[in-house]
Amino acid sequence: MKHNVFIIVLTLLLMLSLCSCHSDQPAGCVTTDGNGTTVIPSETTKASDDSGDSVPENALKVRSVYSSKNYLIPGEFDRAYYNSLLYVDSEYYGLYTYTSVINNNLCITNYPYSASSKIERIFVKWGIFVGTASHYDGKVLYFESVNDPSSEKLIADECLSSFIKVSNENVYIITGSPSDPGKSKDEGFNIYHAFIDAGTQKWTWSKEAHLPELPQQATLSNDGKIIYIACMKNIYAYDILTGTLLALSMPDYWAETIKISITEHNGKLYVGSRGGISELDLNTKQCLWYPVYYDELSEK
């Protein structure tokens, strides 16, 4: 039964992949990049220096879907405010601040996010990778043919966290908890490497590293050498060339936040969460919290 449901879901994903945003669509159209990451087209944002506001010296300039929020000011993490957004009767329940970089501009938008289920796919040379995750089950599969569900091959019986597509012949897969309830949850916190073998000219994969914590989001560095993984308590930097894993310490509050996006911009990492974003300077290792108060925002 699960297999039939998975085939139906895959078919729907393939149909959806044929749809894309066009220039005649409204400015609010949301697209997906090659890694399956949601991004906001630049025409939906407004430059902070076009707003006419006097920008404070310590402000973080952003492009925003809100006319009143073209920069963010760092502040203390407000647990009371953050926790107020957790209740279903909150006006802003389910809203998260999503970060992305478009045309070399840091962009933010509010994004309805659910951690209860995930279905992602990426197209590659000679096939497609599909990953699922939920509270109860998850797996990562490779299909040799998009028209032949029977061509599936199991990569990991673990929940998908992130796909990192380096190229059409080179993919990294980050997994969360295993599907087998008999296994320890942290057994599934792994990094897999899938690539086309030069000799056989077929896709092959192997487990490359184990993560000490639950991974939530990941991104490839701008130079294509490092995978930054936002985990429960810390950020981990996985060096693709050496296979080494380095922990980047984050403040205590960070463990309380759900991370929905991570992106690199001007030597810093920006992690989107409920009620704001975190900034980690990769040189100084200084971390700042930029709160976003939804009741202060005005839509364009």
C-alpha positions as CSV (number, residue, x, y, z in Angstrom):
1,M,0.0,0.0,0.0
2,K,2.8,2.4,1.0
3,H,4.5,1.6,-2.3
4,N,1.4,2.5,-4.3
5,V,1.0,5.7,-2.4
6,F,4.6,6.6,-3.1
7,I,4.2,6.0,-6.8
8,I,1.1,8.3,-6.9
9,V,3.0,11.0,-5.0
10,L,5.9,10.7,-7.4
11,T,3.6,11.0,-10.4
12,L,2.1,14.2,-9.0
13,L,5.5,15.6,-8.4
14,L,6.5,15.0,-12.0
15,M,3.4,16.7,-13.2
16,L,4.1,19.7,-10.9
17,S,7.6,19.9,-12.2
18,L,6.3,20.8,-15.6
19,C,4.8,24.0,-14.2
20,S,7.0,27.1,-13.6
21,C,6.6,30.8,-13.0
22,H,6.4,32.9,-16.1
23,S,6.8,36.6,-16.7
24,D,3.1,37.1,-17.1
25,Q,2.4,35.7,-13.6
26,P,1.8,37.9,-10.6
27,A,4.8,39.2,-8.7
28,G,4.1,36.9,-5.8
29,C,5.0,33.8,-7.8
30,V,7.3,31.4,-5.8
31,T,9.8,29.3,-7.7
32,T,12.1,26.4,-6.8
33,D,15.8,26.2,-7.7
34,G,17.8,23.1,-8.7
35,N,18.1,22.0,-5.1
36,G,14.4,22.1,-4.5
37,T,14.8,25.3,-2.5
38,T,11.9,27.8,-2.6
39,V,13.1,31.3,-3.7
40,I,11.3,34.6,-4.3
41,P,11.9,36.3,-7.6
42,S,13.7,39.7,-7.4
43,E,10.8,41.6,-8.8
44,T,8.8,40.8,-5.7
45,T,11.2,42.6,-3.4
46,K,12.1,46.2,-2.8
47,A,15.6,47.5,-2.2
48,S,16.1,49.1,1.2
49,D,17.9,52.1,-0.3
50,D,14.9,52.8,-2.4
51,S,12.6,53.1,0.6
52,G,13.7,56.6,1.6
53,D,14.2,55.4,5.2
54,S,17.2,56.4,7.3
55,V,18.9,53.1,7.8
56,P,20.6,52.7,11.2
57,E,24.3,51.9,11.2
58,N,23.9,48.4,12.7
59,A,21.1,47.5,10.4
60,L,21.1,44.5,8.1
61,K,19.9,45.5,4.7
62,V,17.4,43.1,3.1
63,R,15.0,43.0,0.2
64,S,11.6,42.2,1.6
65,V,8.1,41.4,0.5
66,Y,7.0,44.1,3.0
67,S,7.3,47.8,2.3
68,S,8.0,48.5,6.0
69,K,10.8,46.0,6.4
70,N,13.8,46.8,4.2
71,Y,16.3,46.3,7.0
72,L,16.5,44.4,10.2
73,I,18.0,45.5,13.6
74,P,19.8,42.9,15.8
75,G,18.4,42.3,19.2
76,E,18.1,39.9,22.1
77,F,16.2,36.6,21.5
78,D,12.7,37.2,23.0
79,R,11.5,33.8,24.3
80,A,8.1,35.1,25.3
81,Y,7.5,36.5,21.8
82,Y,8.9,33.4,20.1
83,N,6.7,31.1,22.3
84,S,3.6,33.2,21.6
85,L,3.9,32.2,17.9
86,L,3.7,28.5,18.8
87,Y,0.0,28.6,19.8
88,V,-2.6,27.8,17.1
89,D,-4.8,30.7,18.2
90,S,-1.9,33.1,17.4
91,E,-2.6,35.3,14.3
92,Y,0.8,34.5,13.1
93,Y,0.9,30.7,13.9
94,G,2.7,28.7,11.2
95,L,4.6,31.7,9.7
96,Y,8.4,31.6,9.5
97,T,10.9,34.1,8.1
98,Y,12.5,32.5,5.0
99,T,15.9,33.6,3.8
100,S,17.3,33.5,0.2
101,V,19.9,35.3,-1.9
102,I,18.7,36.7,-5.3
103,N,20.8,38.8,-7.6
104,N,23.3,39.2,-4.7
105,N,20.7,40.6,-2.4
106,L,19.6,39.0,0.9
107,C,15.9,38.5,0.7
108,I,13.3,37.6,3.4
109,T,9.7,36.6,3.2
110,N,7.1,35.0,5.4
111,Y,6.7,31.4,4.6
112,P,4.0,28.9,5.8
113,Y,6.1,25.9,6.9
114,S,5.2,22.5,8.3
115,A,7.7,20.2,9.8
116,S,5.2,17.3,9.8
117,S,5.8,16.2,6.2
118,K,8.2,16.7,3.4
119,I,8.4,15.5,-0.2
120,E,11.3,16.6,-2.4
121,R,12.8,15.6,-5.8
122,I,15.7,16.6,-7.9
123,F,16.3,15.7,-11.5
124,V,19.8,14.5,-12.5
125,K,21.5,12.9,-15.4
126,W,19.9,9.6,-16.1
127,G,17.3,9.7,-13.4
128,I,15.6,11.4,-10.4
129,F,16.2,11.4,-6.7
130,V,13.1,11.5,-4.4
131,G,13.0,11.9,-0.6
132,T,10.2,11.9,1.9
133,A,9.9,12.6,5.6
134,S,7.2,12.6,8.2
135,H,6.7,12.0,11.9
136,Y,6.3,8.3,11.1
137,D,8.2,7.3,8.0
138,G,10.7,8.5,5.4
139,K,13.1,7.3,2.8
140,V,15.4,8.4,-0.1
141,L,15.1,6.7,-3.5
142,Y,16.7,6.9,-6.9
143,F,14.7,6.2,-10.1
144,E,16.5,5.3,-13.2
145,S,13.5,6.2,-15.3
146,V,10.8,8.7,-14.5
147,N,8.4,6.6,-16.5
148,D,9.2,3.4,-14.7
149,P,8.4,3.3,-11.0
150,S,9.8,-0.2,-10.8
151,S,13.3,1.1,-11.5
152,E,13.5,2.5,-8.0
153,K,16.5,1.8,-5.8
154,L,16.7,2.5,-2.1
155,I,19.4,4.8,-1.0
156,A,18.4,5.2,2.7
157,D,15.5,4.0,4.8
158,E,15.8,7.3,6.6
159,C,13.9,10.6,6.5
160,L,15.2,13.1,4.0
161,S,16.6,16.3,5.5
162,S,18.1,18.0,2.4
163,F,19.4,17.4,-1.1
164,I,22.5,19.2,-2.1
165,K,22.9,19.1,-5.9
166,V,26.5,20.0,-6.8
167,S,26.0,19.0,-10.4
168,N,23.9,16.7,-12.6
169,E,26.3,14.0,-11.8
170,N,27.1,14.8,-8.2
171,V,24.6,14.9,-5.3
172,Y,24.9,14.9,-1.5
173,I,22.0,13.6,0.6
174,I,21.5,14.5,4.3
175,T,19.1,12.4,6.3
176,G,17.3,12.6,9.6
177,S,15.8,9.9,11.7
178,P,15.6,6.3,10.5
179,S,12.2,4.8,9.5
180,D,12.8,1.7,11.6
181,P,11.2,2.4,15.0
182,G,13.6,-0.2,16.5
183,K,16.6,2.0,15.8
184,S,17.9,4.9,17.8
185,K,16.8,8.2,16.2
186,D,20.3,9.6,15.8
187,E,21.3,6.6,13.7
188,G,19.9,8.3,10.7
189,F,21.7,11.6,11.0
190,N,23.9,10.9,7.9
191,I,25.6,12.5,4.9
192,Y,25.5,10.4,1.7
193,H,27.3,11.0,-1.5
194,A,25.8,9.9,-4.8
195,F,27.6,10.2,-8.1
196,I,28.0,8.7,-11.5
197,D,30.8,6.1,-11.4
198,A,33.4,6.8,-14.2
199,G,33.8,3.1,-14.9
200,T,30.3,1.7,-14.9
201,Q,28.6,5.0,-16.0
202,K,25.9,4.3,-13.4
203,W,24.8,6.1,-10.2
204,T,26.4,4.8,-7.1
205,W,26.3,6.1,-3.5
206,S,27.9,5.6,-0.1
207,K,27.6,7.0,3.5
208,E,30.3,9.7,4.0
209,A,29.7,11.0,7.5
210,H,27.5,10.9,10.6
211,L,26.1,14.0,12.2
212,P,26.0,14.3,16.0
213,E,22.6,16.2,15.9
214,L,19.4,16.2,14.0
215,P,19.9,18.2,10.7
216,Q,17.2,20.6,9.7
217,Q,18.4,22.6,6.6
218,A,21.6,22.7,4.5
219,T,23.2,24.7,1.7
220,L,26.2,24.6,-0.5
221,S,28.8,27.3,0.0
222,N,29.3,29.9,-2.7
223,D,32.6,28.3,-3.7
224,G,31.0,24.8,-3.9
225,K,33.5,23.3,-1.4
226,I,31.5,23.3,1.9
227,I,28.1,22.0,2.9
228,Y,26.7,24.1,5.8
229,I,24.1,22.1,7.8
230,A,21.8,23.8,10.3
231,C,21.3,21.2,13.0
232,M,19.4,21.4,16.3
233,K,22.1,23.0,18.4
234,N,24.9,23.9,16.1
235,I,25.8,24.5,12.4
236,Y,28.2,21.9,10.9
237,A,30.5,22.6,8.0
238,Y,31.2,19.5,5.9
239,D,34.3,19.8,3.7
240,I,33.6,18.0,0.4
241,L,37.3,17.8,-0.6
242,T,38.6,16.4,2.7
243,G,35.5,14.7,4.1
244,T,35.9,16.5,7.5
245,L,33.1,17.8,9.7
246,L,33.5,20.9,11.7
247,A,31.1,22.2,14.4
248,L,30.3,25.9,14.4
249,S,28.9,26.8,17.9
250,M,25.7,28.7,18.2
251,P,24.0,30.5,21.1
252,D,21.8,28.5,23.6
253,Y,18.6,30.0,22.2
254,W,19.3,28.5,18.8
255,A,18.3,25.0,20.0
256,E,14.7,26.3,20.6
257,T,14.2,27.5,17.0
258,I,13.1,25.5,14.0
259,K,15.3,26.2,11.0
260,I,13.6,26.4,7.6
261,S,16.3,27.9,5.4
262,I,20.1,28.6,5.4
263,T,22.0,30.6,2.9
264,E,25.4,32.2,2.5
265,H,25.8,35.9,1.7
266,N,28.9,38.1,2.0
267,G,30.8,35.7,4.2
268,K,27.9,35.1,6.6
269,L,25.3,32.5,7.0
270,Y,21.6,33.5,7.4
271,V,19.2,31.0,8.9
272,G,15.5,31.6,8.7
273,S,13.3,30.7,11.6
274,R,10.0,31.5,13.3
275,G,10.0,35.1,14.4
276,G,13.4,36.1,12.9
277,I,16.7,35.1,11.4
278,S,20.2,34.2,12.8
279,E,23.4,35.6,11.3
280,L,26.7,33.8,11.8
281,D,29.9,35.5,10.6
282,L,32.1,32.8,9.2
283,N,35.3,34.8,10.0
284,T,34.6,36.1,13.5
285,K,32.1,33.4,14.5
286,Q,30.0,36.1,16.0
287,C,26.2,35.3,16.0
288,L,23.4,37.9,15.9
289,W,19.7,37.4,16.1
290,Y,17.4,39.7,14.0
291,P,13.8,39.6,15.2
292,V,10.9,40.0,12.9
293,Y,7.8,41.3,14.5
294,Y,5.0,40.3,12.2
295,D,2.5,42.8,13.6
296,E,4.8,45.7,12.6
297,L,4.8,44.6,8.9
298,S,2.7,46.1,6.1
299,E,2.3,44.2,2.9
300,K,3.0,45.9,-0.4
